[in-house]
Amino acid sequence: MIFPVLKDLSRLLDAITPEQGHLPTPCDEFDVRTLRLHLLGWLDYFQAALADPAGDVRPDPEARVNEDRPDDRPDDSAAVIEKLTATLRAALDDAVATRTVNMPKLGGAYPGSAVIDLLLVEVLGHGWDLARATGLSWRPDPATSSHALAVLQAIVKPEYRGPGLPFGLEVVVSVDAPALDKLVAFTGRAPGWTPRGDLPGRSL
């Protein structure tokens, strides 16, 4: 389920041009450039956690955003995702789904299967953000989006929603809305968001 999404993300990030870096995104604290760096930083974090589940040494997921970079270094994207994919495959072969993975930035240790689910949510949500901001295609399998929504529904509490918090108030969508629309609406994003920035957005 996660590997096709990572492959799609690699294609998406490769298609984003430096000229699009200043565009607004549904995450109202990030433009395209900084959201891309934020996402790559978290992919670094997940990769380190999956490579050493019991360890507590992890990279700062916001290091890429905070670095003084002269450009986006777009070639980083493919390398980061390739490394994460290889690490995840090796970890799954080593039964990481049934092991405990230490995730200090997320508040503690989690079952490996839950960590993979959180990675899926991160990639799906921010993949959608970047695609909406740049007009690029982002069409994950509906079953994958439905699974990610079920993951969030099980863990997101009311106190996680509001200004300055990870999630906004849930946006109402129709019961027959596409699975991806239901997912992004649950996180507090408006599925019809446009780069004009006149609809709400939240980080994930």
Order of alpha helices (4+ residues) and beta strands (2+ residues): alpha-alpha-alpha-alpha-beta-beta-alpha-alpha-alpha
